[in-house]
Amino acid sequence: MSNIEIGLAGFAALFVLLGLRMPVGTAMLAVGVAGIWAIHPRGGEAAVATLGGEIFSVSTIYSLTILPLFILMGNLAGISGMSRDLYDAAHAWFGHLRGGLASSTIVGCAGFSALSGSSLASAVTMGRVALPEMQRYRYDNALATGSIAAGGTLGILIPPSAGFVIYAILTEESIGRLFIAGILPGILLSGLFILAIWLLVRLKPEIAPASARALPLAERLGAIRRAAWIIGIVGVTIGGIYGGAFDAVEAAAVGAFLCFLVCILRGTVQWSEMREAIAHTLRSTATTFYILMGAFVFTPFVALSGIPSALADWLGALNADPYLVLILCLGFFILLGTFLEGFAILILALPLVQPIMEGYGFDMVWFGVMMVIVLEMGLISPPVGINVFVVKGIAPDVPMNTIFRGIWPFWFAMMLAIALLLLVPDIALFLPNTMLG
């Protein structure tokens, strides 16, 4: 067998293992080691050396310390009650409007995403707060659960984003630039989600009954003041990165410390909750590191197979329009998102497409923003749709097909966001290009 044939067989084996629900990290480690063994002239010696060297390399990457710090930051924000304060503030301003509770959920998810960096954490935390409110006011279950599932996806676009961290490590791009690049697209996508809700309730007013009277201005401002902690922490961390006061890792440390300080000052957090937050942080960090270890073993195998260079040569021979190739790549990722988890798509696809995108001269920060939005689409796409299953866990009485029915308006809003980024790259690149430091 040629190296390319071995590479293709490796990808096929990987898809089979993932289809059998083998953990992503284990599947990539197994295929990567076997593939290097089959291709490399030194066989088993090279495979073992790659396995040991890459695992050690991942465990000593300084920039990856950002992951446990931001995960801890999000967990502490949840147990301290800051997430509830954020939703209450959004509710105070938008709750009286038709569809306002769903819009408040989107705003709350966007705000909480700026602390957690996790789509699952955003969906679970804000869903537990928002779903009872929407059900109390007899919102249609599809709209209620769909807005929670879609709003949660903002966790991997609005900084800090675990998706951007993984992308930065794999492509050797700046984590800080990627974080800042996600701000305006995150605001844009949040606005498109709210627009989708507005259009839905205009067409079908019965799915979102008017919930309450508008609160007096004093009460709205009071809700903002109660949410000042979370707003301030987000301003310090993200503003510090943008202003050059500290890098992304230092911002994560500052944010985690400030969230811990809020927990102490409020005095409402039990030791059992704190212990669970730390344990959850350790579990999430270990899972992410294990996936990265698998990726760092699998990627050399892909390079040795010659598939990326052969694919780039083939596309070059076709003389295809660069933007057509870009759109085809994004469409392929959307298809992968229907049955693969987001991190798996990043790790599988980037070794193949990065040389092609760089060869065409595309900005990899801009491409990273679009790729993360595509991963967001996968989080709510049937049949896998991890966020949909998370929402099902907090809404056990709502059928799965109802939740999937509720996500489609938001899915098309994501498509519109990608189209706008293709037309106006500065939506993603303006802020990174004006960063200090």
ABEGO torsion letter per residue (X at the ends): XBAAAAAAAAAAAAAAAAAAGBBAAAAAAAAAAAAAAAABAAEAAAAAAAAAAAAAAAAABAAAAAAAAAAAAAAAAAAAGAAAAAAAAAAAAAAABBGAAAAAAAAAAAAAAAAAGBAAAAAAAAAAAAAAAAAAAGBBAAAAAAAAAAAAAAAAABOBBAAAAAAAAAAGBBAAAAAAAAAAAAAAAAAAAAAAAAAAAAABAAABBBABBBBBAAAAAAAAAAAAAAAAAAAAAAAAAAAGABBAAAAAAAAAAAAAAAAAAAGABBAAAAAAAAAAAAAAAAAAAAAAAAAAAAAAAAAAAGAAAAAAAAAAAAGBBAAAAAAAAAAAAAAAAAABBAAAAAAAAAAAAAAAAAAAGBBAAAAAAAAAAAAAAAAABOAAGAAAAAAAAABAABBAAAAAAAAAAAAAAAAAAAAAAAABAAAAAAAAAABBX
